[in-house]
Amino acid sequence: MPYIERMIAAESNTSSSKDEMEMLVSARSMRQLGRAIIDLIYNNHNALFNRMINPSPNINGEYNFSIVQHAFAEYPVASTKLNKGKPRFFLNRLYSFNGIGLYLSGEWYAVYSAQPVVHQNWPSINDLIRVLNTCFNACFVYIKTDNGHQLWGPSGAL
């Protein structure tokens, strides 16, 4: 696949600065892409990040990120492992929210033709893109290539 220098995503018949898109993050795995996006928001827009954290009404110690369910957890929940011993959360990165230490889920996935069903127990990249589009009033695009996963968005959005 050739290197993509830029993408044009026309929003309407009239050109605007939002038409030019730049690659914001790229990751080999969906797990790392989710973390890269959240890190950008946490580091560059901390007040926005804090406004979007909501305690889960269903599981004590879990937190949603706007409409993204199961995105964060406190240590007692985050330290639980999957059946094969793999951690469900990134335990090497702590996010501070109102004095509470939270860990980001590592179970990100995307809904696409090969996996068309929404999985209620994992945070969705699709929902995270919807959150970004709403918060930044922009058009973000997720791309899966042979080399990994990418997020494209308007210049300077994140």
Steps between C-alpha positions, in 0.01 A plus 500: 500500500643840407575761764206740539621857536156652546135426449225731385161448663256750356222582744288696253510667160710781643865445593616588848800446726330185632531337159868420541570213736825392659591174667483561874591157635597166357539169680571139411218372716153626583600480868782751451289727278237539772773590749666751262170684442414515872855617582466789253174612659634457855823689431365776272141550622496396865192701596306341213633158602373547859156615383455182298574251782186351656477226766339189356148448631541122461847411636651659810853624428450524123465826309362589158656759269196686369315233297798260509416236759755315717779742400664541845514322833643545847780260594290224669299459177788575262729240661269212408626293209348313210483121507836467325670731751511810277419830678178665385636850575827688446647479850814697411315830442296682765244769413398736779132591529380700804776345712414147385755296310349336192639248253403490133342190350713305254203323338430745216330381183343644186168411341557428131386250237705210642376572854159665458363432849543745789663339805354652816796405724774670298554868420442577133730711283184583301345663809826679580502650148139617555611665826790677324276621217254647751756654737716657230216568250713325240525198276737228622561190291621159614697300242618140523793420271726198455747683726264574790233745615492875441298802607476795264351834591501874426831675547550602861183340634677296766 
